[in-house]
Amino acid sequence: MKCSKSLIWLRFLTGKVYNFSGKRSSDEEMPMSDEIWPAIKVERFYDEPLAHYEARRREIVTIITGFRNSRYEGAVAERMEQRLMALQDGMVVPAVA
């Protein structure tokens, strides 16, 4: 049986295991640690300056880590998701330190 993309995304954001009906499979949350999360890979765009790539990568990792640790809720989560998508698509260039 295949898992839907929305359930995979839900698992990615919440760290909880869900069954195929979309309900949590147990009342226990999985322990949150670096060992259970896949590495965050950020590809560099063609001709993207190294300083821009490093700043963009840092911000993407920060946002994803925040979602993994349930730091964002409501409107803040919506804004962070939009920012993440813009960074991943190259629509936004983060400030370079």
N, CA, C and O atoms as CSV, one atom per row, in Angstrom:
chain,resi,resn,atom,element,x,y,z
A,1,MET,N,N,0.846,-1.175,0.000
A,1,MET,CA,C,0.000,0.000,0.000
A,1,MET,C,C,0.894,1.241,0.000
A,1,MET,O,O,1.851,1.318,0.769
A,2,LYS,N,N,0.577,2.223,-0.872
A,2,LYS,CA,C,1.368,3.436,-0.952
A,2,LYS,C,C,0.884,4.472,0.051
A,2,LYS,O,O,-0.307,4.552,0.349
A,3,CYS,N,N,1.800,5.248,0.558
A,3,CYS,CA,C,1.485,6.330,1.478
A,3,CYS,C,C,1.307,7.601,0.659
A,3,CYS,O,O,2.105,7.873,-0.238
A,4,SER,N,N,0.275,8.381,0.952
A,4,SER,CA,C,0.041,9.601,0.181
A,4,SER,C,C,1.078,10.662,0.529
A,4,SER,O,O,1.700,10.629,1.590
A,5,LYS,N,N,1.243,11.600,-0.393
A,5,LYS,CA,C,2.201,12.681,-0.166
A,5,LYS,C,C,1.804,13.518,1.038
A,5,LYS,O,O,2.669,13.982,1.781
A,6,SER,N,N,0.498,13.718,1.242
A,6,SER,CA,C,0.066,14.537,2.372
A,6,SER,C,C,0.406,13.873,3.708
A,6,SER,O,O,0.747,14.562,4.669
A,7,LEU,N,N,0.317,12.545,3.775
A,7,LEU,CA,C,0.693,11.869,5.023
A,7,LEU,C,C,2.193,11.923,5.249
A,7,LEU,O,O,2.648,12.043,6.386
A,8,ILE,N,N,2.965,11.834,4.169
A,8,ILE,CA,C,4.417,11.961,4.306
A,8,ILE,C,C,4.756,13.362,4.791
A,8,ILE,O,O,5.588,13.519,5.684
A,9,TRP,N,N,4.120,14.393,4.213
A,9,TRP,CA,C,4.361,15.776,4.619
A,9,TRP,C,C,3.949,15.968,6.072
A,9,TRP,O,O,4.643,16.650,6.826
A,10,LEU,N,N,2.813,15.367,6.477
A,10,LEU,CA,C,2.358,15.458,7.856
A,10,LEU,C,C,3.383,14.829,8.793
A,10,LEU,O,O,3.664,15.378,9.858
A,11,ARG,N,N,3.941,13.688,8.411
A,11,ARG,CA,C,4.973,13.023,9.217
A,11,ARG,C,C,6.211,13.891,9.305
A,11,ARG,O,O,6.830,13.996,10.363
A,12,PHE,N,N,6.574,14.516,8.187
A,12,PHE,CA,C,7.744,15.373,8.137
A,12,PHE,C,C,7.583,16.563,9.078
A,12,PHE,O,O,8.519,16.923,9.792
A,13,LEU,N,N,6.405,17.171,9.084
A,13,LEU,CA,C,6.191,18.361,9.893
A,13,LEU,C,C,5.976,18.057,11.368
A,13,LEU,O,O,6.446,18.803,12.227
A,14,THR,N,N,5.271,16.969,11.676
A,14,THR,CA,C,4.878,16.729,13.067
A,14,THR,C,C,5.758,15.747,13.814
A,14,THR,O,O,5.844,15.810,15.040
A,15,GLY,N,N,6.416,14.838,13.100
A,15,GLY,CA,C,7.208,13.826,13.781
A,15,GLY,C,C,6.364,12.723,14.381
A,15,GLY,O,O,6.875,11.918,15.160
A,16,LYS,N,N,5.073,12.662,14.038
A,16,LYS,CA,C,4.176,11.635,14.557
A,16,LYS,C,C,3.901,10.614,13.468
A,16,LYS,O,O,3.925,10.937,12.281
A,17,VAL,N,N,3.641,9.384,13.876
A,17,VAL,CA,C,3.349,8.316,12.932
A,17,VAL,C,C,1.842,8.254,12.730
A,17,VAL,O,O,1.088,8.170,13.699
A,18,TYR,N,N,1.403,8.296,11.483
A,18,TYR,CA,C,-0.018,8.243,11.157
A,18,TYR,C,C,-0.297,6.995,10.337
A,18,TYR,O,O,0.556,6.534,9.579
A,19,ASN,N,N,-1.504,6.451,10.495
A,19,ASN,CA,C,-1.876,5.330,9.649
A,19,ASN,C,C,-2.471,5.884,8.357
A,19,ASN,O,O,-2.539,7.102,8.192
A,20,PHE,N,N,-2.901,5.025,7.445
A,20,PHE,CA,C,-3.343,5.488,6.140
A,20,PHE,C,C,-4.667,6.237,6.177
A,20,PHE,O,O,-5.023,6.891,5.197
A,21,SER,N,N,-5.397,6.160,7.268
A,21,SER,CA,C,-6.634,6.929,7.375
A,21,SER,C,C,-6.353,8.359,7.807
A,21,SER,O,O,-7.268,9.182,7.843
A,22,GLY,N,N,-5.115,8.667,8.134
A,22,GLY,CA,C,-4.753,10.006,8.562
A,22,GLY,C,C,-4.792,10.188,10.064
A,22,GLY,O,O,-4.509,11.274,10.569
A,23,LYS,N,N,-5.144,9.122,10.788
A,23,LYS,CA,C,-5.185,9.200,12.245
A,23,LYS,C,C,-3.851,8.718,12.809
A,23,LYS,O,O,-3.184,7.858,12.234
A,24,ARG,N,N,-3.487,9.291,13.938
A,24,ARG,CA,C,-2.247,8.867,14.571
A,24,ARG,C,C,-2.354,7.407,14.961
A,24,ARG,O,O,-3.382,6.978,15.484
A,25,SER,N,N,-1.306,6.640,14.712
A,25,SER,CA,C,-1.368,5.204,14.964
A,25,SER,C,C,-1.213,4.849,16.435
A,25,SER,O,O,-1.552,3.737,16.838
A,26,SER,N,N,-0.714,5.762,17.231
A,26,SER,CA,C,-0.641,5.517,18.672
A,26,SER,C,C,-0.695,6.848,19.390
A,26,SER,O,O,-0.500,7.897,18.777
A,27,ASP,N,N,-0.957,6.811,20.674
A,27,ASP,CA,C,-1.016,8.048,21.442
A,27,ASP,C,C,0.373,8.556,21.805
A,27,ASP,O,O,0.537,9.697,22.237
A,28,GLU,N,N,1.347,7.712,21.628
A,28,GLU,CA,C,2.708,8.111,21.973
A,28,GLU,C,C,3.357,8.807,20.791
A,28,GLU,O,O,3.235,8.356,19.653
A,29,GLU,N,N,4.041,9.897,21.061
A,29,GLU,CA,C,4.801,10.571,20.025
A,29,GLU,C,C,6.154,9.894,19.912
A,29,GLU,O,O,6.699,9.384,20.891
A,30,MET,N,N,6.676,9.900,18.715
A,30,MET,CA,C,8.019,9.357,18.535
A,30,MET,C,C,9.006,10.303,19.195
A,30,MET,O,O,8.787,11.514,19.187
A,31,PRO,N,N,10.065,9.794,19.757
A,31,PRO,CA,C,11.059,10.673,20.378
A,31,PRO,C,C,11.682,11.586,19.324
A,31,PRO,O,O,11.986,11.153,18.213
A,32,MET,N,N,11.865,12.842,19.684
A,32,MET,CA,C,12.449,13.800,18.754
A,32,MET,C,C,13.967,13.830,18.962
A,32,MET,O,O,14.459,14.254,20.009
A,33,SER,N,N,14.667,13.388,17.977
A,33,SER,CA,C,16.117,13.450,18.033
A,33,SER,C,C,16.652,13.549,16.622
A,33,SER,O,O,15.932,13.288,15.659
A,34,ASP,N,N,17.891,13.918,16.499
A,34,ASP,CA,C,18.510,14.066,15.187
A,34,ASP,C,C,18.594,12.743,14.441
A,34,ASP,O,O,18.673,12.735,13.212
A,35,GLU,N,N,18.579,11.628,15.157
A,35,GLU,CA,C,18.744,10.335,14.509
A,35,GLU,C,C,17.531,9.929,13.676
A,35,GLU,O,O,17.685,9.180,12.712
A,36,ILE,N,N,16.330,10.398,14.015
A,36,ILE,CA,C,15.151,9.948,13.283
A,36,ILE,C,C,14.816,10.830,12.091
A,36,ILE,O,O,14.021,10.424,11.244
A,37,TRP,N,N,15.385,12.008,11.995
A,37,TRP,CA,C,15.089,12.922,10.896
A,37,TRP,C,C,16.078,12.714,9.757
A,37,TRP,O,O,17.273,12.542,9.992
A,38,PRO,N,N,15.587,12.730,8.538
A,38,PRO,CA,C,16.525,12.660,7.413
A,38,PRO,C,C,17.315,13.962,7.319
A,38,PRO,O,O,16.847,15.015,7.753
A,39,ALA,N,N,18.496,13.881,6.757
A,39,ALA,CA,C,19.329,15.069,6.593
A,39,ALA,C,C,18.617,16.069,5.689
A,39,ALA,O,O,17.905,15.683,4.762
A,40,ILE,N,N,18.810,17.333,5.960
A,40,ILE,CA,C,18.211,18.387,5.150
A,40,ILE,C,C,19.183,18.705,4.025
A,40,ILE,O,O,20.307,19.148,4.265
A,41,LYS,N,N,18.742,18.477,2.802
A,41,LYS,CA,C,19.587,18.721,1.635
A,41,LYS,C,C,19.073,19.939,0.890
A,41,LYS,O,O,17.894,20.019,0.546
A,42,VAL,N,N,19.958,20.876,0.648
A,42,VAL,CA,C,19.601,22.088,-0.088
A,42,VAL,C,C,20.519,22.171,-1.298
A,42,VAL,O,O,21.740,22.250,-1.160
A,43,GLU,N,N,19.927,22.151,-2.473
A,43,GLU,CA,C,20.713,22.204,-3.704
A,43,GLU,C,C,21.067,23.648,-4.037
A,43,GLU,O,O,20.296,24.572,-3.777
A,44,ARG,N,N,22.223,23.815,-4.604
A,44,ARG,CA,C,22.671,25.138,-5.033
A,44,ARG,C,C,22.193,25.376,-6.461
A,44,ARG,O,O,22.321,24.503,-7.319
A,45,PHE,N,N,21.640,26.564,-6.710
A,45,PHE,CA,C,21.176,26.910,-8.044
A,45,PHE,C,C,22.370,27.224,-8.950
A,45,PHE,O,O,23.429,27.645,-8.486
A,46,TYR,N,N,22.175,27.014,-10.225
A,46,TYR,CA,C,23.210,27.321,-11.216
A,46,TYR,C,C,23.550,28.809,-11.121
A,46,TYR,O,O,22.653,29.651,-11.095
A,47,ASP,N,N,24.825,29.127,-11.071
A,47,ASP,CA,C,25.346,30.498,-10.975
A,47,ASP,C,C,24.955,31.228,-9.687
A,47,ASP,O,O,25.062,32.452,-9.620
A,48,GLU,N,N,24.508,30.503,-8.676
A,48,GLU,CA,C,24.180,31.140,-7.398
A,48,GLU,C,C,25.483,31.404,-6.650
A,48,GLU,O,O,26.271,30.482,-6.441
A,49,PRO,N,N,25.716,32.650,-6.245
A,49,PRO,CA,C,26.935,32.941,-5.486
A,49,PRO,C,C,26.989,32.099,-4.202
A,49,PRO,O,O,25.961,31.851,-3.572
A,50,LEU,N,N,28.169,31.674,-3.832
A,50,LEU,CA,C,28.347,30.819,-2.661
A,50,LEU,C,C,27.786,31.466,-1.401
A,50,LEU,O,O,27.154,30.786,-0.592
A,51,ALA,N,N,28.004,32.767,-1.220
A,51,ALA,CA,C,27.502,33.458,-0.028
A,51,ALA,C,C,25.968,33.415,0.026
A,51,ALA,O,O,25.395,33.244,1.102
A,52,HIS,N,N,25.299,33.569,-1.128
A,52,HIS,CA,C,23.834,33.506,-1.169
A,52,HIS,C,C,23.356,32.094,-0.862
A,52,HIS,O,O,22.394,31.904,-0.118
A,53,TYR,N,N,24.038,31.099,-1.443
A,53,TYR,CA,C,23.666,29.711,-1.194
A,53,TYR,C,C,23.768,29.378,0.290
A,53,TYR,O,O,22.852,28.785,0.860
A,54,GLU,N,N,24.879,29.757,0.915
A,54,GLU,CA,C,25.075,29.442,2.329
A,54,GLU,C,C,24.031,30.121,3.208
A,54,GLU,O,O,23.537,29.516,4.160
A,55,ALA,N,N,23.689,31.379,2.898
A,55,ALA,CA,C,22.661,32.092,3.668
A,55,ALA,C,C,21.295,31.443,3.451
A,55,ALA,O,O,20.534,31.267,4.402
A,56,ARG,N,N,20.981,31.087,2.202
A,56,ARG,CA,C,19.705,30.447,1.884
A,56,ARG,C,C,19.609,29.086,2.565
A,56,ARG,O,O,18.570,28.737,3.125
A,57,ARG,N,N,20.701,28.319,2.516
A,57,ARG,CA,C,20.723,27.008,3.156
A,57,ARG,C,C,20.519,27.123,4.662
A,57,ARG,O,O,19.748,26.360,5.245
A,58,ARG,N,N,21.205,28.070,5.292
A,58,ARG,CA,C,21.063,28.274,6.746
A,58,ARG,C,C,19.613,28.570,7.117
A,58,ARG,O,O,19.085,28.022,8.084
A,59,GLU,N,N,18.978,29.441,6.339
A,59,GLU,CA,C,17.598,29.807,6.654
A,59,GLU,C,C,16.640,28.634,6.424
A,59,GLU,O,O,15.721,28.421,7.215
A,60,ILE,N,N,16.850,27.878,5.351
A,60,ILE,CA,C,16.017,26.699,5.088
A,60,ILE,C,C,16.153,25.688,6.219
A,60,ILE,O,O,15.154,25.153,6.698
A,61,VAL,N,N,17.375,25.427,6.645
A,61,VAL,CA,C,17.605,24.472,7.735
A,61,VAL,C,C,16.946,24.971,9.026
A,61,VAL,O,O,16.362,24.179,9.765
A,62,THR,N,N,17.033,26.251,9.295
A,62,THR,CA,C,16.415,26.819,10.496
A,62,THR,C,C,14.898,26.654,10.465
A,62,THR,O,O,14.294,26.281,11.470
A,63,ILE,N,N,14.285,26.929,9.324
A,63,ILE,CA,C,12.827,26.818,9.211
A,63,ILE,C,C,12.385,25.366,9.346
A,63,ILE,O,O,11.450,25.074,10.091
A,64,ILE,N,N,13.041,24.455,8.638
A,64,ILE,CA,C,12.657,23.040,8.704
A,64,ILE,C,C,12.848,22.497,10.114
A,64,ILE,O,O,12.000,21.757,10.613
A,65,THR,N,N,13.940,22.854,10.754
A,65,THR,CA,C,14.181,22.422,12.132
A,65,THR,C,C,13.093,22.965,13.053
A,65,THR,O,O,12.653,22.272,13.970
A,66,GLY,N,N,12.660,24.194,12.816
A,66,GLY,CA,C,11.567,24.775,13.606
A,66,GLY,C,C,10.282,23.987,13.445
A,66,GLY,O,O,9.583,23.739,14.428
A,67,PHE,N,N,9.955,23.583,12.211
A,67,PHE,CA,C,8.762,22.756,12.002
A,67,PHE,C,C,8.929,21.400,12.680
A,67,PHE,O,O,7.991,20.899,13.300
A,68,ARG,N,N,10.086,20.818,12.571
A,68,ARG,CA,C,10.329,19.508,13.188
A,68,ARG,C,C,10.170,19.559,14.701
A,68,ARG,O,O,9.763,18.576,15.319
A,69,ASN,N,N,10.487,20.689,15.290
A,69,ASN,CA,C,10.403,20.831,16.743
A,69,ASN,C,C,9.137,21.563,17.188
A,69,ASN,O,O,9.042,22.004,18.334
A,70,SER,N,N,8.171,21.690,16.287
A,70,SER,CA,C,6.862,22.303,16.579
A,70,SER,C,C,6.980,23.720,17.127
A,70,SER,O,O,6.268,24.084,18.062
A,71,ARG,N,N,7.865,24.512,16.558
A,71,ARG,CA,C,8.036,25.888,17.027
A,71,ARG,C,C,7.007,26.848,16.442
A,71,ARG,O,O,6.784,27.923,16.999
A,72,TYR,N,N,6.376,26.479,15.329
A,72,TYR,CA,C,5.475,27.394,14.636
A,72,TYR,C,C,4.042,26.915,14.721
A,72,TYR,O,O,3.763,25.721,14.614
A,73,GLU,N,N,3.123,27.875,14.917
A,73,GLU,CA,C,1.695,27.564,14.954
A,73,GLU,C,C,0.934,28.661,14.226
A,73,GLU,O,O,1.397,29.797,14.127
A,74,GLY,N,N,-0.232,28.308,13.722
A,74,GLY,CA,C,-1.155,29.277,13.144
A,74,GLY,C,C,-0.567,30.113,12.030
A,74,GLY,O,O,0.041,29.600,11.090
A,75,ALA,N,N,-0.764,31.421,12.159
A,75,ALA,CA,C,-0.332,32.366,11.120
A,75,ALA,C,C,1.183,32.354,10.949
A,75,ALA,O,O,1.684,32.520,9.836
A,76,VAL,N,N,1.904,32.162,12.029
A,76,VAL,CA,C,3.370,32.103,11.941
A,76,VAL,C,C,3.786,30.900,11.104
A,76,VAL,O,O,4.691,31.007,10.277
A,77,ALA,N,N,3.138,29.759,11.308
A,77,ALA,CA,C,3.450,28.561,10.525
A,77,ALA,C,C,3.157,28.794,9.050
A,77,ALA,O,O,3.919,28.355,8.189
A,78,GLU,N,N,2.063,29.481,8.755
A,78,GLU,CA,C,1.732,29.792,7.355
A,78,GLU,C,C,2.820,30.657,6.721
A,78,GLU,O,O,3.268,30.383,5.607
A,79,ARG,N,N,3.241,31.696,7.433
A,79,ARG,CA,C,4.291,32.583,6.903
A,79,ARG,C,C,5.610,31.842,6.723
A,79,ARG,O,O,6.314,32.041,5.733
A,80,MET,N,N,5.940,30.986,7.689
A,80,MET,CA,C,7.198,30.243,7.588
A,80,MET,C,C,7.150,29.250,6.429
A,80,MET,O,O,8.154,29.054,5.744
A,81,GLU,N,N,6.000,28.626,6.204
A,81,GLU,CA,C,5.873,27.700,5.086
A,81,GLU,C,C,6.018,28.439,3.757
A,81,GLU,O,O,6.672,27.945,2.838
A,82,GLN,N,N,5.407,29.625,3.653
A,82,GLN,CA,C,5.536,30.423,2.431
A,82,GLN,C,C,6.987,30.853,2.221
A,82,GLN,O,O,7.499,30.811,1.102
A,83,ARG,N,N,7.633,31.259,3.287
A,83,ARG,CA,C,9.042,31.669,3.197
A,83,ARG,C,C,9.907,30.489,2.763
A,83,ARG,O,O,10.781,30.642,1.910
A,84,LEU,N,N,9.670,29.318,3.342
A,84,LEU,CA,C,10.423,28.119,3.000
A,84,LEU,C,C,10.269,27.784,1.520
A,84,LEU,O,O,11.253,27.503,0.837
A,85,MET,N,N,9.034,27.814,1.029
A,85,MET,CA,C,8.806,27.498,-0.392
A,85,MET,C,C,9.496,28.516,-1.295
A,85,MET,O,O,10.065,28.147,-2.323
A,86,ALA,N,N,9.449,29.793,-0.921
A,86,ALA,CA,C,10.101,30.831,-1.718
A,86,ALA,C,C,11.621,30.632,-1.734
A,86,ALA,O,O,12.256,30.794,-2.776
A,87,LEU,N,N,12.195,30.286,-0.596
A,87,LEU,CA,C,13.635,30.026,-0.528
A,87,LEU,C,C,14.015,28.813,-1.362
A,87,LEU,O,O,15.020,28.839,-2.072
A,88,GLN,N,N,13.221,27.751,-1.283
A,88,GLN,CA,C,13.524,26.534,-2.031
A,88,GLN,C,C,13.383,26.737,-3.532
A,88,GLN,O,O,14.082,26.096,-4.317
A,89,ASP,N,N,12.474,27.633,-3.935
A,89,ASP,CA,C,12.258,27.907,-5.355
A,89,ASP,C,C,13.183,28.987,-5.894
A,89,ASP,O,O,13.199,29.245,-7.097
A,90,GLY,N,N,13.954,29.621,-5.013
A,90,GLY,CA,C,14.869,30.675,-5.445
A,90,GLY,C,C,14.187,32.000,-5.688
A,90,GLY,O,O,14.753,32.875,-6.344
A,91,MET,N,N,12.983,32.165,-5.174
A,91,MET,CA,C,12.230,33.405,-5.372
A,91,MET,C,C,12.678,34.504,-4.398
A,91,MET,O,O,12.420,35.686,-4.625
A,92,VAL,N,N,13.337,34.110,-3.333
A,92,VAL,CA,C,13.779,35.041,-2.297
A,92,VAL,C,C,15.268,34.824,-2.081
A,92,VAL,O,O,15.744,33.690,-2.024
A,93,VAL,N,N,15.988,35.921,-1.962
A,93,VAL,CA,C,17.417,35.842,-1.638
A,93,VAL,C,C,17.580,36.349,-0.215
A,93,VAL,O,O,17.299,37.517,0.054
A,94,PRO,N,N,18.029,35.495,0.707
A,94,PRO,CA,C,18.198,35.938,2.096
A,94,PRO,C,C,19.335,36.947,2.225
A,94,PRO,O,O,20.239,37.008,1.391
A,95,ALA,N,N,19.262,37.721,3.277
A,95,ALA,CA,C,20.330,38.689,3.552
A,95,ALA,C,C,21.629,37.960,3.814
A,95,ALA,O,O,21.665,36.986,4.566
A,96,VAL,N,N,22.686,38.428,3.196
A,96,VAL,CA,C,24.012,37.806,3.364
A,96,VAL,C,C,24.756,38.557,4.450
A,96,VAL,O,O,24.880,39.780,4.402
A,97,ALA,N,N,25.249,37.814,5.427
A,97,ALA,CA,C,25.968,38.440,6.559
A,97,ALA,C,C,27.348,38.881,6.152
A,97,ALA,O,O,28.089,39.423,6.971
